[in-house]
Amino acid sequence: MRQRHGAVTENLHAANAERSYRVTADDLPLHCPMPDSYLWNSHPKVFLPIEATGEATCPYCSASYVLVKE
């Protein structure tokens, strides 16, 4: 059975709480909201093409993402 995110025992972040995120290759393929966010109060998941330029902006919440090397 597939486990759903958002269980009471999980330590998730509020959806769309930040305006700027630093992401790594481990976060690819990138989507907003991020996997560690509650989804019940967020916009639909949208995949963001960050690989070519290293930057992306969510069309729903305007959060900006920057791809950093570890």
C-alpha positions in Angstrom: 0.0 0.0 0.0 1.3 3.4 -0.9 1.9 5.8 2.0 0.5 9.3 1.6 2.3 12.4 2.8 0.8 14.5 5.5 0.3 12.0 8.2 0.1 13.6 11.7 3.3 11.9 12.6 5.3 13.5 9.7 7.2 16.7 10.2 6.2 18.6 7.0 6.5 22.3 6.2 3.7 24.6 5.5 3.0 24.7 1.7 4.3 27.8 -0.1 5.7 29.3 3.0 9.0 30.4 1.5 9.5 32.6 -1.5 13.0 31.4 -2.4 14.4 27.8 -2.3 17.8 26.4 -2.9 17.6 22.9 -4.4 20.1 20.3 -5.4 20.3 17.5 -8.0 18.7 15.2 -5.4 15.5 17.3 -5.7 15.1 16.7 -9.5 12.8 16.4 -11.2 11.8 19.7 -9.5 8.2 20.4 -8.6 6.3 22.9 -6.6 5.1 22.4 -3.9 8.1 20.5 -2.6 7.7 16.9 -1.3 8.2 17.9 2.3 5.2 20.3 2.3 1.7 19.7 3.3 -0.5 19.5 0.2 -4.0 20.1 1.5 -3.6 23.9 1.4 -1.4 24.3 -1.7 -1.8 24.7 -5.4 -1.7 21.8 -7.9 1.7 20.2 -8.3 3.6 21.7 -11.3 7.0 20.5 -12.6 9.6 23.2 -13.1 12.3 23.0 -15.8 15.4 24.1 -13.8 18.1 22.0 -15.4 18.9 24.2 -18.4 19.3 27.6 -16.6 19.7 26.7 -13.0 16.7 28.9 -12.0 12.9 28.5 -12.1 9.8 30.3 -10.9 6.5 28.7 -10.0 3.7 30.0 -12.1 1.2 29.5 -9.3 2.9 30.9 -6.2 5.9 32.8 -7.7 8.3 30.9 -5.5 11.8 31.1 -7.0 14.1 28.1 -7.1 17.9 28.1 -7.6 19.8 24.9 -8.4 23.0 24.7 -6.4 25.8 22.2 -6.6 26.6 20.2 -3.5 
